[in-house]
Amino acid sequence: MKHLLLGIVMLTLSGCFGEEDRIYTVDELMADEVLLAKITSECRNNPGALRQTPNCQNAEAADWRVRLHLPRKSPGG
């Protein structure tokens, strides 16, 4: 019985931590326009709560780079 309850609790908690908790880099967001649009939209719809989150800051930077057509920074240079 203990193992069954422990298994149920673990499965329930594992659903709480998913792809939403992932922090995307500027380059990843620039490469995936659909993801960039999704995150940008969420951030603009709730700026008071989300403006300072890493994904919103990275999405804003990626959006500016895409709009200005700035090249990606190459590693080491």
N, C-alpha and C positions, 0 to 999 in steps of 0.2 A: 504494500500500500504506500509506503514511504517513497519508493522508487517511482511509482505512478504519479504521485503528487509532485515530486521533484521534476519529472519529465514534463509535466504540464506547465509548471512555472517556468522552466527553461525555454520551452517553445513559445510561451507567451512573451517573455522578455526578448527573445531573439527577434520578434517582429517589430520591436521598438527601435531597433538599430539597423538601419538599412541604408540605401543609396542616398537618402536625404541628408545624412550626416557627413557625406563625403565633401571635401573641399576641392574644387576644381581650380586648376591653374589658368592663367590668362591664355596660354597657348592652347590648352584643351578647349577652352570656350571659343576661341577664335576658329578652331577647326570644326566645331560642331555648332552651326548657326541655330539649329532648333533648340538645343540646350541653352545657348546664350539668350535666345528670345524668351524662353520659359523663365529662366532665373531673373532676367532683367524685368520682365513683367511682374513677377512676384515681388521683387524689391521695390518697384515703383508703386505697387498697390498698397504696400505697408511700409513706408520709409521709416516711420517712427520706431518700429521694432526690428527692422532688418537692415537698415542703412549701414550699420557698422559691422555687419557680419562679413567674414572673409569672402564668401561666395558673391555677395553683392558688390564688394569692393573690386574683386577680380572681374566680375561681369561688367562693371562700369569701365574699367581699364580696357578690357577686351573690346567693348562696344566702341570706345573712342578710337582704338587702333584700327578696327574694321572700317569705321567711318572715314578716318583720315588716310586709310590705306598704308599704314606704317608697316614696314617689314618686321618680321619676328626677329628678335635678337638671337644671333647665333651663339652657341656655347663657346666660350673662350675668346670671344672677340667682340 
